[in-house]
Amino acid sequence: MKLLIDFFPIILFFAAFKLADIYVATGVAIVATIAQIAWLRHSTGKVEPMQWVSLGVIVLFGGATIVAQNETFIKWKPTVLYWLMAGALAAGQLFFKKNLLKSLMGSQLELPDAAWRVTNWSWIAFFGAMGVVNLWVAYNFDTNTWVNFKLFGGLGLMALFVIGQALYLGRYMKADEAPKP
């Protein structure tokens, strides 16, 4: 259910784009993200900071897309989010000497500090690269291709990266230790 809630706005964005156009899809994504945040707040009482950031970015860039009738703004939105996530992880590590991934997942996964550092820097590199790839697709292909990439390419690359991370982290899991729920 959580996965569906997480991907709710992008799935509706994709469907609205296929049925209408980029401007309708952008409006749908804004409304869907607001609904997502409202649902999370109502059902769990908690909204993650990155979800608030995502809401702000979609309202800002989506709103600019609709007001200016310029699809370039919405095409920048994924890159901005990716780079904000990379920046937050890097700033935590470099300036605050805090591994934010370990802070978020440390209660679920026991790893040596070196593995946490590698994992953190891997996510920073992945998010940075995804921002670049998004812009490359946005500026070198038509909007339909970009929308397809945003859903299928972005999620596919994320899935491959997560599998790679799982394989890397698997070497630190003890044979008799099951992951904590």
N, C-alpha and C positions, 0 to 999 in steps of 0.2 A: 504494500500500500504506500509506504514511504517513497519508493521509487516512482510510482505513478504521480504522487504529489510533486516530487522534485522535477519531473519532466512534463508536467501538465502544461505550463506556459509554452514550451517549445513545440509540443505536439499540436496544440491549438494554433500556434503561429503558422506551422507548416500546413495544417488543414485549411486555415483561412487564406493563406497565400494561394494554395491550389484552387480554391473555390472563387477567390476574388482577385486581390492584388496585394502588393507590398504594404500599401497604406492601411488597408483594412486589417491585414495580418498584424501590422504593428500595433494598431489600436486594440486588437484582440489580445496580443501579448501583454500589453500594459494592464488591461482589465484582468486577464488571467493571473498575472503576477500579484496584483492587489488582492484578488480572491485567494490565491495561494497563501499569502502572508496572513490574511484575515482568518483563513481556516486553521493554519498552524497556531496562530495566537489563541483562537477559540478552543481548539481541540487539545493542545498541549500546554498552552500558557507560555510557550517559549518560541522565539524566533532567533535563529542563529545570526550573528553579526554579518556574515557574508550574504545571507538572504536579504537583509536590510540594504546592503550595498547594491545587490543585484536589482532590488526594487528601485533604488535611486537612479541607477544607470539606465534601466529600461524607461523610466519616466522621463529622464533628461534626454537621452538619445532618441527614444521613440517619439517623444513630444516634438523634438526638433525635426524629426523626419516628417511628421504629419503637418506641422505648422509651415515648414519650408517646402513641403512636397519634394523632398530630396532624399532619396533612399541611401545616400552615402552615410548619413548619420546612423541608421540602424545597422548598417554593415560594419561600422566601427564598434558597436556595442560589445560583441564577444571579445574582441581584442582588448578593449578597455578592461573588461572583467578578468580576462586571463592575466593581463599585466598587473592589475591591482592585487590579484591573488599571489602572483610571483613576487611582487614588491613587498607585500605583507610578510610572506615567509622569509624573504631575504632580509628585510629590516629587523625582524625578530631575531634572526641569527646573528647578523652583523652588528647591530646597534644596541640591542637589548640582551644579547647573549642568551637568547631563549629560543628553543626549537618549538615552534608553534604546533607542528605535527605531533611531537611528543606530548605536548600539553593536551592536545585534543584526543589522542589515541593511546596515550601511555597506560591508561587503566585497562585497556583491552589487549595490549600487546607488550610483551616484555622483550626489549632489545638492548644490546650494548649501545653506548653513546655514539660510537663510530657508525653503527648501522643507522641510527636515527639521523645523523648528519648526512650520510649518503642519501637516505630517503628524502630528506628535506631538500637537498640540492638537486636531486633528480626531479622533484615536483616543480621546483623553481625553473629549471631548464625546460621541462615539459610545458608549463604554462607560458613561458616566454616564447618558445617555438610555436605553440598553438596560436598565439597572437599574431605572429608573423605569417603563418600559413593562412589564417583567416583573411588577413589583408591581401595576401597574394591571390587567393581565390576571388575575393571581392573585386579586385582591380583588374584581373585578367580573364574573368569569365562573366557571363551574363547573370542576371539576378536569379533566374530559375536554378542555375547550376550552384550559385552561392547558397540558396535556401536548401537545396538537396545536400550540399556539403555540410551545412550547419547542423542538420539533423543526423544524416547517416555517416558522413565523413568524420565529423567532430566526435560523435558518440563512438564510432568504430575505433578511432585513434585512442580515445580515452580508455576503451575496453582493452585494447592491446597493451597500453601503458600499464593499466592496473594488473593485467596478467603478468607482465614483466616484473612489476613490483612484488607481486605475490611469489613469483619464482625466486626473486632475490631474497625476500624476507623468509621464505620457507627454510632456508639453510640455518636460520636462527631459532626455528621452532624445535622444541624437544619432542622426541617421538611419542612420549607418553602424555604430552601436554596438549590439551585441546584449547583452542582460542576461547577467551572469556567472552560471555554473552554481552 
